[in-house]
Amino acid sequence: MRNLIVFLFYGLCTLQSSAQLTPYKDDKGKYGYKDEKGAIIIPAQYDLALPESEYFLPVNKGYKEVIENGAPKVITWGKWGFLNSKGQQLIPFKYDMVKPVTNGHFVVNTGAKPWGTEWLTGGKWGSIDLLQKALFPMKYDMIREAAGGKWLVNTGGKFYFNANGVLPDKNQPGKWGIAGNDGKEIVKPAYTSLQLAWENNFIAQDPVSKKYGLLSYDGKLKIPFEYEQLNDFSLGAALAKKNGKYGFIGTQNQIIVPLVYDDIYEKDLYAAGYVLVKKDGRTFSIDASGREAVQSPEPYESNYQKAIASAGETKDRVAALNAYFRGIRSLSFTDDQLKFLLDGKFRQLFETDFYALYEFYLDQVSVKDDKRAFTTTYLALKKLLTKEQFDIFDFYTQHAMGEKGIQVYNQTTGVTTISPKLAWRADAPRPGYGWGKLVSSDKPKVSTTPAYTQTSSKPSEYIPSEAQALVGHGYYKDTSFINTWGDFHAVTKICHVQSISGEFANVLYFLSNSNTVQNGRIPWKEFTQYNSAYKPLQKWYSTCGVCNGSGTVQASSTYSHTNDYEYTLGVKQTITSTTYKNVSCNKCGGCGLSASDGSGYEWRTPYYSPKKKR
């Protein structure tokens, strides 16, 4: 009876406050909570705190960290407990790690041990209710809330965790099973990975064959384990890969689009009127029944491919695409069909000569009495390119105007000025180079002049091979974090090492909670040292299937941006265009990559691999 009275009393105190509380940190390093208006509700007196969940506050006593070489190092981990929204202690401070409260479950860990300077590992996970009665027994290596009152439970896996998130060990995934909200197992842990899918079904990976299939919420096999890749279903269709080929299947494992394609660029069969596919080296589009919907017409297609194959430099590629576009524009294609035909050609140039896309774009601006040429080109590019890549287009224009000393009239201020000369941006591909490529696509010329590369160093400096081997790759820093408990979020990572100069690597990177690429310099020796904080991305990552590696997806919001002038073909012209906004991709957290192990829940593995010195 006493326990019941305590429960009702604390429950009443908790529910009296409806304002969401968020942690804050004072100048002494202590944590407390503020309400939505910024008023202090619980004074700063704890050593770590997590956001409120279901009116409960996870807080820590005893946690202490220091900053060492720019990265946090935990000195003591302390113990976790829970408060109500009035600051009253509900669960004692005796747990090594906790998770936010979900469906009445206080998910806790006991027995975890430090791993490295910022992580815990081991121990056992379980859950208790408000009266500290066990719901999930303390026997699991990880617990995750799924949906519809279902939970995923793991045995035999190894995980690294702290207050910011959970990382799996790719080499020790363990087995996943399904449990109900009452803590009882519905499906015994038996699968390498489980991902919540359509109508509370689960995409599962068989631990022996490594193939994917579909389980019902109660563990019955609905689609056999026969696919190397299986995406979630949308309107009854899912992208699947079998024997190295892509297609679409239905919820009863029926074939909707035959699995015969080398790649499929649209992951939702019914999201658009056409789906862009690749087969036998040719990129084209099909409709939802698999019929080729927009076939590139002859002789324009053959002529274009021949011209591209023989092209020696950017101007040849632009001329080939201009001839192709003029030809198909004269036929009876709709605007949507023209965009799909251009998409395949644009992707080809994106990989071989990014600057050629810009020159072609300018050519369409200058086409007189044919607004369709520019509009179609712009919309096709808008679908393919990210905001950062469109920004490079703006740079190309400003650089060209500065080199030619073009005078620009500012419509807002009424002042005419000469365009300033700009240094070439390190992230802007030169003519003949594909996006992110370090080797030119141009035909070799008989010349003693060294070919341009985007990875240059000072001539007087000796750069060892161990440093040069880092160029062209990406690395993540295992001290970065994702959103609380594994939700995808933008992470701090180096997405590309551009060049090595002296003791420093010139890098492109993302900051946490930002989808803006920035330039920076980091000592390259940090990448080559054993137990370095930076790990090579390319070893266990693949391109994100949602954003196709861009890290962003297009938002529906409309943004206005006016370029007063763009310069082309010796004629100064005024155009007005509206740009679009890209937001960080939820699937990959803004990094453009996803795990190659198929895990839908955890996607980074802190694995040390010392680089061999040559």
C-alpha positions in Angstrom: 0.0 0.0 0.0 2.8 2.4 0.9 4.4 1.8 -2.5 1.2 2.5 -4.3 0.8 5.8 -2.3 4.4 6.8 -3.3 3.7 6.0 -6.9 0.5 8.1 -7.0 2.2 11.0 -5.2 5.2 11.1 -7.5 3.0 10.5 -10.6 0.9 13.5 -9.6 3.9 15.7 -9.0 5.3 14.7 -12.4 2.2 15.4 -14.4 1.5 18.8 -12.9 4.3 20.3 -15.1 3.5 20.1 -18.8 6.4 22.4 -20.0 9.3 20.6 -21.6 12.5 21.0 -19.6 15.9 21.1 -21.2 19.3 20.8 -19.6 21.6 23.8 -19.1 25.2 24.1 -17.9 26.4 26.9 -15.6 29.8 28.5 -15.5 30.9 25.9 -12.9 30.2 23.0 -15.2 27.1 21.8 -13.3 23.8 20.9 -15.0 20.2 21.8 -14.2 17.0 22.3 -16.1 15.2 25.3 -17.7 11.7 25.5 -19.1 10.7 26.7 -22.6 10.9 30.3 -21.5 14.4 30.0 -20.1 13.4 30.1 -16.5 15.5 27.9 -14.2 13.3 25.1 -12.8 15.9 22.9 -11.3 19.2 24.6 -10.2 22.5 23.4 -11.6 23.8 20.7 -9.2 24.4 17.6 -11.3 27.4 16.5 -13.3 25.6 15.5 -16.4 21.9 15.6 -17.6 19.9 14.4 -20.5 16.7 16.0 -22.0 13.4 15.3 -20.3 11.5 12.2 -21.5 8.0 11.3 -20.5 8.3 13.9 -17.7 11.4 12.2 -16.2 14.9 13.6 -16.0 18.0 11.4 -16.4 20.9 12.9 -14.3 24.3 11.9 -13.3 26.4 12.4 -10.1 30.1 12.0 -10.3 30.8 12.4 -14.0 33.9 14.3 -14.8 35.8 15.0 -18.0 38.7 17.1 -19.2 39.7 18.3 -22.7 42.9 16.7 -23.9 44.4 17.4 -27.4 41.1 19.0 -28.4 39.0 16.0 -27.4 37.1 15.1 -24.2 38.6 12.5 -21.9 36.4 11.1 -19.1 38.0 10.9 -15.7 35.1 9.4 -13.8 31.8 8.2 -15.2 29.7 8.6 -12.1 26.2 7.0 -11.6 22.9 7.8 -13.1 19.4 8.2 -11.6 16.1 9.8 -12.5 14.2 12.9 -11.1 10.7 14.0 -11.7 10.0 17.5 -13.2 10.0 19.0 -9.7 13.5 17.8 -9.1 12.6 15.1 -6.7 14.6 11.9 -6.9 12.6 8.9 -8.2 15.3 6.3 -9.1 18.5 6.2 -7.1 21.9 7.0 -8.5 23.2 3.5 -9.0 23.3 2.8 -12.8 26.3 3.0 -15.1 24.3 4.3 -18.0 20.6 5.0 -18.8 18.4 5.9 -21.7 15.5 8.3 -22.0 12.2 6.9 -20.6 10.0 5.2 -23.2 6.6 3.7 -22.7 7.1 3.7 -19.0 10.4 1.8 -19.3 13.4 3.2 -17.4 16.2 1.5 -19.5 19.3 1.1 -17.5 22.7 -0.6 -17.6 24.8 -2.1 -14.8 28.3 -3.4 -15.0 29.6 -1.2 -17.9 33.3 -0.6 -18.0 35.3 2.3 -19.6 36.6 1.8 -23.2 39.0 4.3 -24.5 38.7 7.9 -23.2 35.0 8.6 -24.1 33.1 5.3 -24.1 31.7 2.6 -22.0 31.1 -1.0 -23.0 29.8 -4.2 -21.6 27.5 -4.7 -18.6 23.9 -5.7 -19.1 20.9 -3.7 -20.1 17.3 -4.1 -18.8 14.4 -1.9 -17.7 12.5 -1.1 -14.6 9.2 0.7 -13.9 8.7 3.7 -11.5 8.7 1.3 -8.6 12.0 -0.2 -9.7 10.3 -3.4 -10.6 12.0 -5.3 -13.5 10.2 -5.1 -16.8 13.1 -6.3 -19.1 15.5 -8.6 -17.1 19.0 -7.3 -16.8 20.4 -9.8 -19.3 20.6 -8.0 -22.7 23.6 -6.5 -24.4 21.4 -3.8 -25.9 17.7 -2.8 -25.9 16.0 -0.5 -28.4 12.4 0.7 -28.6 11.0 0.0 -32.0 7.3 1.0 -32.5 3.8 -0.3 -31.9 4.7 -1.5 -28.4 7.6 -3.5 -29.7 11.3 -3.6 -28.6 14.4 -5.0 -30.1 16.7 -6.9 -27.8 20.3 -8.1 -28.4 22.4 -10.9 -27.0 26.0 -11.6 -27.8 26.7 -8.2 -29.4 29.3 -5.7 -28.3 28.4 -2.0 -28.1 30.1 1.2 -27.1 28.0 3.9 -25.5 27.9 7.2 -23.6 25.4 9.9 -22.9 25.3 10.9 -26.5 24.7 7.7 -28.4 25.4 4.0 -29.0 27.9 2.5 -31.5 27.9 -1.2 -32.4 31.0 -3.2 -33.0 30.7 -4.4 -36.6 32.8 -7.5 -35.8 30.6 -8.6 -33.0 26.9 -7.7 -33.9 25.3 -10.4 -31.8 21.7 -11.5 -32.4 18.6 -9.4 -32.4 15.1 -10.5 -31.3 11.7 -8.9 -30.7 10.0 -8.3 -27.4 6.7 -6.7 -26.3 6.2 -3.8 -24.0 5.6 -6.2 -21.1 9.2 -7.4 -21.4 8.3 -10.9 -22.8 10.2 -12.1 -25.9 8.1 -12.6 -29.0 11.0 -13.6 -31.2 14.2 -15.1 -29.6 17.4 -13.2 -30.6 18.4 -14.9 -33.9 19.1 -12.2 -36.5 22.1 -10.1 -37.3 20.0 -7.0 -37.8 16.4 -6.0 -37.5 14.9 -2.9 -39.0 11.3 -1.7 -38.4 9.5 -1.5 -41.7 6.0 -1.2 -43.3 3.1 -1.9 -40.9 5.3 -3.0 -38.0 7.0 -5.7 -40.0 10.8 -6.1 -39.7 13.5 -6.3 -42.4 15.8 -9.0 -41.0 19.2 -10.3 -41.9 20.0 -13.9 -41.7 23.3 -14.5 -39.7 24.4 -17.4 -41.9 23.6 -16.3 -45.5 23.8 -12.5 -44.7 20.7 -12.2 -46.9 17.6 -10.1 -46.1 14.0 -11.0 -45.7 10.8 -9.8 -44.0 9.4 -10.8 -40.7 6.0 -10.1 -39.3 5.7 -8.4 -35.9 5.3 -11.8 -34.3 8.4 -13.3 -36.1 6.7 -15.2 -38.9 8.7 -15.2 -42.2 6.8 -13.3 -44.8 9.6 -12.9 -47.4 12.5 -15.5 -47.5 16.1 -14.5 -46.9 17.2 -14.2 -50.5 18.1 -10.5 -51.1 21.4 -8.8 -50.7 19.5 -5.5 -50.1 15.9 -4.9 -49.1 14.5 -1.4 -48.5 11.3 -0.6 -46.7 8.0 -0.8 -48.6 6.2 2.3 -49.9 2.8 1.8 -51.4 3.4 -1.9 -51.6 6.8 -1.8 -53.4 10.3 -2.2 -52.1 13.7 -1.8 -53.8 15.5 -5.1 -53.7 18.8 -6.5 -54.8 19.4 -10.1 -55.8 22.4 -11.7 -57.5 23.9 -8.3 -57.9 20.9 -6.8 -59.8 18.2 -4.3 -58.6 14.4 -4.3 -59.1 11.2 -3.9 -57.0 9.2 -6.5 -55.2 5.8 -6.5 -53.5 4.7 -7.4 -50.0 4.0 -11.0 -51.0 7.5 -11.3 -52.6 6.0 -10.9 -56.1 8.1 -9.2 -58.8 6.9 -5.8 -59.7 9.9 -4.6 -61.7 12.3 -7.4 -62.7 15.6 -7.5 -60.9 17.8 -6.9 -63.9 19.3 -3.4 -63.4 22.9 -2.5 -62.4 21.6 0.4 -60.3 18.3 2.2 -59.6 18.5 5.8 -58.6 15.0 6.3 -57.3 14.2 4.3 -54.1 10.4 4.8 -54.3 8.8 3.2 -57.3 5.6 5.4 -57.2 7.0 8.7 -56.0 7.5 10.0 -59.5 6.2 9.1 -62.9 9.5 7.6 -63.9 12.3 5.7 -62.3 15.9 6.3 -63.4 17.9 3.1 -63.8 21.2 1.9 -65.2 21.7 -1.2 -67.3 24.6 -2.4 -69.4 26.3 1.0 -69.0 23.3 3.0 -70.2 21.2 5.2 -68.0 17.5 5.6 -68.8 14.1 5.8 -67.2 11.3 3.2 -66.8 7.7 3.5 -65.6 6.2 1.7 -62.6 5.6 -1.4 -64.7 9.2 -1.7 -65.8 8.7 -0.5 -69.4 11.3 1.9 -70.7 9.3 5.1 -70.5 11.7 7.6 -72.2 14.0 6.1 -74.7 16.9 8.3 -75.9 16.2 8.8 -79.6 18.5 7.9 -82.5 20.7 9.0 -84.1 21.1 11.6 -81.3 22.0 9.1 -78.6 24.7 7.3 -80.7 26.1 10.6 -81.9 26.4 11.9 -78.4 28.1 8.8 -77.0 30.6 8.8 -79.9 31.3 12.5 -79.3 31.8 12.1 -75.5 34.1 9.1 -76.1 36.3 11.1 -78.4 36.1 14.4 -76.5 39.6 15.8 -75.6 38.5 18.6 -73.3 35.6 20.5 -71.8 34.6 22.4 -74.9 34.2 19.1 -76.8 31.9 17.7 -74.1 29.8 20.8 -74.0 29.4 20.8 -77.8 28.3 17.2 -77.7 25.7 17.8 -75.1 24.5 21.0 -76.9 24.0 19.1 -80.1 22.1 16.3 -78.3 19.9 18.7 -76.5 19.1 20.7 -79.6 18.1 17.5 -81.4 15.8 16.1 -78.8 14.2 19.5 -78.1 13.0 19.5 -81.6 11.1 16.3 -81.0 7.7 15.7 -79.3 9.0 15.1 -75.8 7.3 16.6 -72.8 9.3 18.7 -70.3 9.4 15.9 -67.8 10.7 13.5 -70.5 13.4 16.0 -71.5 14.5 16.3 -67.8 14.8 12.6 -67.5 16.9 12.3 -70.7 19.1 15.1 -69.5 19.5 13.5 -66.0 21.4 10.6 -67.4 23.7 12.8 -69.4 24.3 15.1 -66.4 25.2 12.2 -64.2 27.8 11.2 -66.8 29.4 14.7 -66.8 29.1 15.0 -63.1 31.6 12.2 -62.8 33.9 13.2 -65.7 33.7 17.0 -66.1 31.7 19.0 -63.6 32.7 22.3 -65.2 31.1 21.2 -68.5 27.7 21.2 -66.7 28.2 24.8 -65.8 29.2 25.8 -69.4 26.2 23.9 -70.8 24.0 25.6 -68.2 25.3 29.0 -69.4 24.7 28.1 -73.0 21.0 27.4 -72.3 20.7 30.8 -70.6 21.8 32.4 -73.8 19.4 30.5 -76.1 17.2 33.2 -77.5 13.4 32.8 -77.9 13.4 29.5 -76.1 12.8 29.8 -72.3 12.2 26.0 -72.3 15.9 25.3 -72.9 16.9 27.1 -69.7 14.0 26.0 -67.5 14.4 22.3 -68.4 18.2 22.5 -67.8 17.8 24.3 -64.5 15.2 21.9 -63.1 17.2 18.9 -64.2 20.3 20.3 -62.5 18.3 21.3 -59.4 17.3 17.6 -58.9 20.9 16.4 -59.3 23.1 18.9 -57.6 23.3 19.9 -53.9 23.3 23.4 -52.7 27.0 23.3 -52.3 27.4 22.3 -55.9 25.2 25.1 -57.1 27.3 27.4 -55.0 30.2 26.3 -57.1 28.3 27.4 -60.2 28.0 30.9 -58.6 31.8 30.8 -57.9 32.5 29.9 -61.6 30.5 33.0 -62.7 32.1 35.4 -60.2 35.6 34.0 -61.1 35.0 34.5 -64.8 33.7 38.0 -64.3 36.7 38.9 -62.2 39.2 37.6 -64.7 37.6 39.6 -67.5 37.1 42.7 -65.3 33.4 42.9 -66.0 31.6 45.9 -64.6 28.5 45.1 -62.5 25.6 47.4 -61.8 24.0 46.8 -58.4 20.3 47.4 -58.7 19.9 47.9 -55.0 22.6 50.5 -54.4 22.8 52.0 -57.8 26.6 51.6 -57.9 28.6 50.2 -60.7 31.8 48.3 -59.7 34.4 46.1 -61.4 34.1 42.5 -60.4 36.8 41.5 -58.0 39.4 38.9 -59.0 38.9 35.7 -56.9 41.4 33.0 -56.1 40.4 29.6 -57.3 38.5 27.7 -54.6 40.0 24.4 -53.6 36.7 22.6 -53.7 35.8 23.8 -57.2 36.7 21.3 -59.9 38.7 22.7 -62.7 37.6 22.0 -66.3 38.1 18.3 -67.1 37.6 17.1 -63.6 34.6 15.3 -62.2 33.1 16.2 -58.8 35.6 15.0 -56.2 37.9 13.5 -58.8 41.6 14.0 -58.7 42.4 12.8 -62.2 41.5 14.7 -65.3 39.3 13.2 -68.0 41.0 15.2 -70.7 42.9 13.4 -73.5 46.7 13.6 -73.0 48.4 16.4 -74.9 51.9 16.6 -76.2 53.2 19.2 -73.8 55.9 19.7 -71.2 53.5 21.5 -68.9 52.5 19.4 -65.9 48.9 18.3 -65.9 46.7 20.1 -63.4 45.8 18.2 -60.2 43.7 19.4 -57.3 46.2 17.9 -54.8 49.3 20.1 -54.9 51.9 20.8 -52.2 54.7 23.3 -51.9 57.6 22.3 -54.2 60.2 22.7 -51.5 58.5 20.4 -49.0 59.0 16.7 -48.8 55.7 14.9 -48.2 56.1 11.2 -47.2 54.0 8.6 -48.9 52.1 7.8 -45.7 50.7 11.3 -45.8 50.0 11.3 -49.6 48.1 8.1 -49.1 45.5 10.0 -47.1 44.5 12.3 -49.9 41.2 11.6 -51.6 39.7 9.8 -48.6 37.3 10.6 -45.8 37.7 10.0 -42.1 35.4 10.1 -39.1 36.4 11.1 -35.7 35.3 8.6 -33.1 34.9 11.4 -30.5 32.0 12.9 -32.5 28.4 12.0 -31.6 25.0 11.5 -33.1 21.6 12.4 -31.7 20.5 10.8 -28.4 20.4 7.1 -28.5 21.2 6.5 -32.1 18.8 8.7 -34.0 20.5 9.9 -37.2 22.0 13.3 -36.9 24.7 15.4 -38.6 28.1 14.3 -37.3 31.5 15.9 -37.1 33.6 14.3 -39.8 36.2 14.9 -42.4 34.5 14.2 -45.7 37.5 14.7 -47.9 41.2 15.2 -47.6 42.0 17.5 -50.4 45.8 17.9 -50.2 48.8 17.8 -47.9 50.9 20.9 -47.3 53.8 20.6 -44.9 52.6 19.2 -41.6 48.9 19.9 -42.3 46.1 18.2 -44.2 43.7 20.5 -46.0 40.3 19.0 -45.4 36.6 19.5 -46.1 34.5 18.7 -43.0 31.1 19.0 -41.3 30.5 20.4 -37.9 28.0 18.8 -35.6 24.4 19.8 -36.2 25.3 21.5 -39.5 25.0 20.4 -43.2 27.5 23.1 -44.4 30.8 22.0 -45.7 33.7 23.9 -44.3 37.5 24.1 -45.1 40.1 23.4 -42.4 43.6 22.2 -41.6 44.5 19.3 -39.3 48.0 17.8 -38.7 48.1 14.8 -41.0 50.1 12.8 -38.5 46.9 12.5 -36.4 45.5 10.2 -39.1 48.4 7.9 -39.3 49.0 7.3 -35.6 47.8 4.0 -34.0 44.7 4.6 -31.9 44.2 7.9 -33.7 40.9 9.7 -33.1 40.3 9.7 -36.9 39.3 6.4 -38.6 39.1 5.9 -42.4 35.5 6.2 -43.7 35.9 4.1 -46.8 36.5 0.8 -45.0 32.9 0.1 -43.8 30.8 2.8 -45.4 28.8 3.0 -48.6 26.9 5.8 -50.3 23.7 6.7 -48.6 20.8 5.4 -50.6 18.4 8.3 -49.7 20.5 11.3 -50.7 22.9 9.4 -53.1 25.9 10.6 -51.2 25.1 14.3 -51.2 24.3 14.4 -47.4 21.2 16.6 -48.1 17.7 16.1 -49.5 15.6 18.8 -51.0 13.1 20.6 -48.8 9.8 21.9 -50.1 10.5 25.4 -49.0 11.1 28.1 -51.6 14.1 30.4 -51.3 14.7 33.5 -53.3 18.1 34.5 -54.6 18.9 36.9 -57.3 22.1 37.0 -59.3 22.3 40.6 -60.7 24.4 39.4 -63.6 25.8 36.3 -65.1 28.5 36.6 -67.8 28.5 34.3 -70.9 29.7 34.4 -74.5 30.9 38.0 -74.2 27.5 39.4 -73.5 26.4 40.7 -70.1 23.0 39.5 -69.2 20.6 39.9 -66.3 18.7 36.8 -65.1 16.7 36.1 -62.0 16.5 32.6 -60.6 15.2 31.0 -57.5 17.4 28.6 -55.7 16.2 25.7 -53.5 17.1 24.6 -50.0 18.7 21.3 -49.1 18.4 20.0 -45.5 20.4 17.4 -43.8 19.5 13.8 -44.8 17.8 12.0 -41.9 19.0 8.6 -43.1 22.7 9.3 -43.0 22.7 12.3 -40.7 24.2 14.6 -43.3 27.4 12.8 -44.0 26.3 11.2 -47.3 27.3 7.7 -46.2 25.7 4.7 -44.6 27.0 1.6 -43.0 27.8 -1.3 -45.4 26.7 -3.9 -42.8 23.0 -3.2 -43.4 22.2 -2.0 -39.9 19.3 0.4 -39.8 19.8 1.5 -36.3 23.5 2.0 -35.6 26.0 3.0 -38.3 29.4 3.6 -36.9 32.0 1.2 -35.5 34.9 2.5 -33.4 37.5 0.1 -34.9 41.2 0.8 -34.7 43.2 0.0 -37.8 46.8 1.3 -37.7 48.0 2.6 -41.1 51.0 0.7 -42.4 54.0 3.0 -43.0 55.8 2.5 -46.2 
